[in-house]
Amino acid sequence: MLLVEGKGKTQVRFDQRMFARVKYLDLMTDLYENSFETFFQSLMSARYPDFLDVRTAGKLGDQGADGLLLYQQSLYACYAPQVFDARAVADKFASDFAKADAKRRGEFKAFVFVHNDRRGMHPQLASVLVEASQTYKDIKFSQMGLRHIWREIMQLSKEEVEDLLRCEIPIESATYGIGMEELAPLLSFLNENRRPSATPLQPINEVSEDKLDYNCLDPDSRRQLVEAMKYVPLVERYYTKTTDDTEAEEVASGFTTYYRIVHSEWTDAEDVLWQLEMYVLGNQSQPPQIERCAWTVLAYFFERCYIFEEPPSGWYREEAAKV
């Protein structure tokens, strides 16, 4: 969460971000149908000056839109039932798009289906999105679940977050055992499988060496990342076997968003790495084997360029010595 006070930025503690996240997830358990739609419209209005929070108007209804991003030409349709049903979700998607296509053709180039399923995107909804994209080649289809909504919330100012979540962000410190709860199963998998005898050690590739140099990580952090990179295939194996085809992509996107936020607040690469480690582990002390698993997760996203910067074209390692 990028907390902004007055005209200058302030560095935000990890526990304050986690407090906001816990409050957000608690709030989501009580928001559905119209209340969820109102929350979503408030969030998007705070994030984007060109967001139009469309309301119903008599016989006109909302003409298939709960919101429009004017300049990006994105149309948003919300569906947040109290009890989630995959078939009903697919039917609602088809109904909302048919209405938008009939009433607002030419007003949007992207159709975003916003939902409140805490478990992520249902496979049936994924199939519906693929089918729609194959039928309507000129429209970009996507979904927006609770993880996507949280990433939007993290971009708001402190005052906007407090207003949206209906609570103050406390000053006193608190501890959290795991940063992102969606990473807990991955950490458990790594802890069970991260053994030298069970996994062949993988050589570090040249691109990662350049990236380590370019980001000026200190020797100890570099050593830990290089060691962790040998176990990156375990993370790949985990995401290959998961039943949620979008989990890896969504977690990666969350990592990138969080990295961009802390990178804007902390100038030293070691501080950024520290914040990212807490993003995985929380700010509570963990056993050494769990810390090693967290570094494997960081190495996975480091290698795949979701966190830290890639060297620009033409940059060579020798230049690092001149800095």
C-alpha positions as CSV (number, residue, x, y, z in Angstrom):
1,M,0.0,0.0,0.0
2,L,1.5,3.3,-1.1
3,L,0.7,5.5,1.9
4,V,0.9,9.2,1.1
5,E,0.7,11.8,3.8
6,G,0.5,15.4,2.7
7,K,2.8,16.2,-0.2
8,G,5.6,13.8,0.6
9,K,5.8,10.0,0.8
10,T,6.4,8.2,4.0
11,Q,8.0,4.7,4.3
12,V,5.3,2.3,5.4
13,R,5.8,-0.7,7.7
14,F,5.0,-4.1,6.5
15,D,2.6,-4.7,9.4
16,Q,0.5,-1.7,8.3
17,R,0.0,-3.1,4.9
18,M,-0.9,-6.5,6.3
19,F,-3.4,-4.9,8.7
20,A,-5.1,-3.3,5.7
21,R,-5.1,-6.6,3.8
22,V,-6.7,-8.4,6.8
23,K,-9.3,-5.7,7.1
24,Y,-10.0,-5.9,3.3
25,L,-10.5,-9.6,3.3
26,D,-12.8,-9.4,6.4
27,L,-14.8,-6.7,4.7
28,M,-15.2,-8.9,1.6
29,T,-17.0,-11.6,3.6
30,D,-19.8,-9.1,4.1
31,L,-20.0,-7.5,0.7
32,Y,-22.0,-9.0,-2.1
33,E,-24.4,-7.9,-4.8
34,N,-25.1,-4.2,-4.6
35,S,-22.8,-3.5,-1.6
36,F,-19.9,-5.2,-3.5
37,E,-20.6,-3.1,-6.6
38,T,-20.6,0.1,-4.6
39,F,-17.3,-0.8,-3.0
40,F,-15.8,-1.6,-6.4
41,Q,-17.0,1.7,-7.8
42,S,-15.6,3.7,-4.8
43,L,-12.2,2.0,-5.3
44,M,-12.0,2.6,-9.0
45,S,-13.2,6.2,-8.6
46,A,-10.4,6.8,-6.1
47,R,-7.8,5.1,-8.4
48,Y,-8.7,6.6,-11.8
49,P,-10.0,10.1,-12.5
50,D,-11.6,8.9,-15.7
51,F,-13.6,6.1,-14.1
52,L,-17.3,6.4,-14.7
53,D,-19.4,4.7,-12.0
54,V,-22.4,3.8,-14.0
55,R,-25.7,3.7,-12.1
56,T,-29.1,2.3,-13.2
57,A,-31.6,4.7,-14.6
58,G,-35.2,3.5,-14.9
59,K,-35.9,1.5,-17.9
60,L,-32.5,2.1,-19.3
61,G,-30.9,0.1,-16.5
62,D,-27.1,0.3,-16.6
63,Q,-26.8,-1.0,-20.2
64,G,-24.5,-3.8,-19.3
65,A,-21.9,-1.7,-17.4
66,D,-21.2,-1.1,-13.7
67,G,-18.3,1.1,-14.6
68,L,-16.3,2.5,-17.6
69,L,-12.7,3.6,-17.8
70,L,-13.0,6.4,-20.3
71,Y,-9.6,6.7,-21.8
72,Q,-8.7,3.0,-21.7
73,Q,-12.1,2.1,-23.0
74,S,-12.6,-0.7,-20.5
75,L,-16.0,-1.8,-19.4
76,Y,-16.5,-3.4,-16.0
77,A,-19.4,-5.7,-15.1
78,C,-19.7,-6.9,-11.4
79,Y,-21.2,-10.1,-10.1
80,A,-20.9,-10.9,-6.4
81,P,-23.5,-13.4,-5.2
82,Q,-23.8,-14.4,-1.6
83,V,-23.4,-18.0,-2.6
84,F,-20.9,-18.6,-5.5
85,D,-22.2,-20.9,-8.3
86,A,-20.0,-21.6,-11.4
87,R,-22.9,-22.1,-13.8
88,A,-24.6,-19.0,-12.6
89,V,-21.4,-17.0,-13.0
90,A,-21.0,-18.2,-16.6
91,D,-24.6,-17.3,-17.3
92,K,-24.2,-13.8,-15.7
93,F,-21.0,-13.2,-17.8
94,A,-22.9,-14.1,-21.0
95,S,-25.8,-11.9,-20.1
96,D,-23.8,-8.9,-19.1
97,F,-21.6,-9.0,-22.2
98,A,-24.6,-9.5,-24.5
99,K,-26.3,-6.5,-23.0
100,A,-23.1,-4.4,-23.2
101,D,-22.5,-5.5,-26.8
102,A,-26.0,-4.5,-27.8
103,K,-26.2,-1.2,-26.0
104,R,-22.6,0.0,-25.9
105,R,-20.9,-1.3,-29.0
106,G,-18.1,1.0,-29.9
107,E,-17.7,2.4,-26.4
108,F,-15.3,-0.2,-25.1
109,K,-12.4,-2.4,-26.3
110,A,-12.0,-4.4,-23.1
111,F,-14.6,-6.2,-21.1
112,V,-13.6,-7.0,-17.4
113,F,-15.8,-9.3,-15.4
114,V,-15.4,-8.4,-11.7
115,H,-16.3,-11.1,-9.1
116,N,-16.0,-11.9,-5.4
117,D,-14.9,-15.6,-5.5
118,R,-12.2,-15.7,-2.7
119,R,-10.7,-18.9,-4.2
120,G,-9.8,-17.2,-7.5
121,M,-11.1,-17.7,-11.0
122,H,-13.3,-20.8,-11.5
123,P,-12.1,-23.1,-14.4
124,Q,-15.6,-22.7,-16.0
125,L,-15.3,-19.0,-16.0
126,A,-11.8,-19.3,-17.6
127,S,-13.4,-21.4,-20.4
128,V,-16.1,-18.8,-20.9
129,L,-13.5,-16.1,-21.2
130,V,-11.5,-18.1,-23.8
131,E,-14.6,-18.8,-25.8
132,A,-15.6,-15.2,-25.8
133,S,-12.2,-14.0,-26.9
134,Q,-12.2,-16.4,-29.8
135,T,-15.7,-15.3,-30.9
136,Y,-15.1,-11.5,-30.5
137,K,-11.6,-10.9,-31.8
138,D,-11.8,-7.1,-31.3
139,I,-12.6,-7.3,-27.6
140,K,-10.1,-8.1,-24.9
141,F,-11.7,-10.1,-22.1
142,S,-10.4,-10.5,-18.6
143,Q,-11.5,-11.1,-15.0
144,M,-10.9,-9.2,-11.8
145,G,-11.1,-11.1,-8.5
146,L,-10.1,-10.2,-5.0
147,R,-6.3,-10.4,-5.6
148,H,-6.6,-7.9,-8.5
149,I,-8.8,-5.6,-6.4
150,W,-6.2,-5.7,-3.5
151,R,-3.5,-4.7,-6.0
152,E,-5.5,-1.6,-6.9
153,I,-6.0,-0.8,-3.2
154,M,-2.3,-0.9,-2.6
155,Q,-1.9,2.1,-4.9
156,L,-4.1,4.3,-2.9
157,S,-3.2,7.0,-0.3
158,K,-3.5,6.3,3.4
159,E,-6.6,8.4,3.7
160,E,-8.2,6.8,0.7
161,V,-7.5,3.3,2.1
162,E,-8.9,4.2,5.5
163,D,-12.0,5.6,3.9
164,L,-12.5,2.6,1.6
165,L,-11.9,0.0,4.4
166,R,-13.9,2.1,7.0
167,C,-11.1,2.0,9.6
168,E,-7.9,3.7,10.6
169,I,-4.5,2.3,9.9
170,P,-2.9,1.8,13.3
171,I,0.4,3.2,14.4
172,E,1.4,0.5,16.8
173,S,3.3,-2.5,15.4
174,A,1.9,-6.0,14.9
175,T,3.3,-9.3,13.8
176,Y,2.2,-11.6,11.0
177,G,3.4,-15.1,10.5
178,I,2.9,-15.3,6.7
179,G,2.7,-12.4,4.4
180,M,0.5,-13.5,1.6
181,E,-1.7,-16.4,2.6
182,E,-1.8,-17.7,-1.0
183,L,1.9,-18.5,-0.6
184,A,1.5,-20.7,2.4
185,P,0.8,-23.9,0.4
186,L,3.9,-23.2,-1.8
187,L,6.1,-22.7,1.3
188,S,4.8,-26.0,2.7
189,F,5.5,-27.8,-0.6
190,L,9.0,-26.4,-0.7
191,N,9.7,-27.4,2.9
192,E,8.7,-31.0,2.2
193,N,10.6,-31.3,-1.1
194,R,13.6,-28.9,-0.8
195,R,16.3,-31.5,-0.2
196,P,19.6,-31.8,-2.1
197,S,19.1,-35.5,-2.5
198,A,15.6,-35.0,-4.0
199,T,16.3,-32.2,-6.5
200,P,19.2,-32.0,-8.9
201,L,21.1,-28.7,-8.4
202,Q,20.6,-26.4,-11.3
203,P,23.4,-24.0,-12.6
204,I,22.7,-20.3,-12.4
205,N,22.3,-18.8,-15.9
206,E,24.3,-15.9,-17.2
207,V,21.3,-13.5,-17.4
208,S,20.7,-13.8,-13.6
209,E,24.4,-13.0,-13.0
210,D,24.1,-9.8,-14.9
211,K,20.9,-8.9,-13.1
212,L,22.5,-9.5,-9.7
213,D,25.3,-7.2,-10.6
214,Y,23.0,-4.5,-12.1
215,N,20.8,-4.3,-9.0
216,C,23.8,-4.0,-6.7
217,L,22.8,-6.7,-4.2
218,D,25.4,-7.2,-1.5
219,P,27.6,-10.4,-1.5
220,D,25.5,-12.1,1.3
221,S,22.2,-11.6,-0.5
222,R,23.7,-12.5,-3.8
223,R,25.0,-15.8,-2.3
224,Q,21.6,-16.6,-0.8
225,L,19.8,-16.0,-4.1
226,V,22.3,-18.0,-6.1
227,E,22.0,-20.9,-3.7
228,A,18.2,-20.6,-3.8
229,M,18.1,-20.6,-7.6
230,K,19.2,-24.2,-7.6
231,Y,15.8,-25.2,-6.2
232,V,13.7,-23.0,-8.5
233,P,12.5,-26.1,-10.5
234,L,10.5,-27.1,-7.4
235,V,8.4,-23.9,-7.7
236,E,7.9,-24.7,-11.3
237,R,6.8,-28.2,-10.4
238,Y,4.3,-26.8,-7.8
239,Y,2.6,-24.4,-10.2
240,T,2.5,-27.1,-12.9
241,K,0.6,-29.4,-10.6
242,T,-1.8,-26.8,-9.1
243,T,-5.4,-27.1,-10.2
244,D,-5.7,-23.3,-10.6
245,D,-4.2,-22.4,-14.0
246,T,-4.0,-18.7,-13.2
247,E,-2.4,-19.0,-9.7
248,A,1.2,-18.5,-10.9
249,E,0.3,-15.6,-13.1
250,E,-1.7,-13.8,-10.4
251,V,0.9,-14.4,-7.7
252,A,3.6,-13.1,-10.0
253,S,1.6,-10.0,-10.8
254,G,1.1,-9.4,-7.1
255,F,4.9,-9.7,-6.6
256,T,5.5,-7.2,-9.4
257,T,3.0,-4.7,-8.0
258,Y,4.4,-5.0,-4.5
259,Y,8.0,-4.7,-5.8
260,R,7.1,-1.5,-7.7
261,I,5.6,0.0,-4.5
262,V,8.5,-0.8,-2.2
263,H,11.0,0.2,-4.8
264,S,9.4,3.6,-5.0
265,E,9.7,3.9,-1.2
266,W,13.1,2.3,-0.5
267,T,16.2,3.3,-2.5
268,D,18.6,0.6,-1.3
269,A,18.3,-2.8,-3.0
270,E,18.9,-4.6,0.4
271,D,15.9,-2.8,1.9
272,V,13.7,-3.7,-1.1
273,L,14.8,-7.4,-0.7
274,W,14.0,-7.2,3.0
275,Q,10.5,-5.9,2.3
276,L,10.0,-8.7,-0.3
277,E,11.1,-11.3,2.1
278,M,8.5,-10.1,4.6
279,Y,5.9,-10.2,1.8
280,V,6.5,-14.0,1.7
281,L,7.2,-14.8,5.4
282,G,5.6,-12.0,7.3
283,N,7.5,-10.1,9.9
284,Q,7.5,-12.9,12.5
285,S,10.7,-14.9,13.1
286,Q,10.6,-18.2,11.1
287,P,12.6,-21.5,11.3
288,P,15.7,-21.5,9.1
289,Q,14.3,-24.1,6.7
290,I,11.2,-21.9,6.1
291,E,13.4,-18.9,5.5
292,R,15.4,-20.9,2.9
293,C,12.1,-21.8,1.2
294,A,11.2,-18.1,1.1
295,W,14.4,-17.3,-0.7
296,T,13.6,-20.0,-3.2
297,V,10.3,-18.2,-3.9
298,L,12.2,-14.9,-4.3
299,A,14.7,-16.5,-6.6
300,Y,12.0,-17.9,-8.8
301,F,10.4,-14.5,-9.4
302,F,13.8,-12.8,-9.6
303,E,14.9,-15.2,-12.5
304,R,11.6,-14.6,-14.3
305,C,12.0,-10.8,-14.1
306,Y,8.9,-10.1,-11.9
307,I,11.1,-8.4,-9.3
308,F,14.1,-6.2,-9.6
309,E,15.3,-4.5,-12.7
310,E,16.7,-6.0,-15.9
311,P,20.0,-4.6,-17.2
312,P,19.4,-2.3,-20.2
313,S,20.6,-3.3,-23.6
314,G,24.3,-2.8,-23.9
315,W,25.0,-2.9,-20.2
316,Y,28.0,-5.0,-19.1
317,R,29.2,-6.2,-15.7
318,E,32.3,-4.1,-15.9
319,E,30.1,-1.0,-15.6
320,A,29.0,-2.1,-12.1
321,A,32.6,-1.7,-10.8
322,K,32.5,2.0,-11.9
323,V,29.5,2.8,-9.8
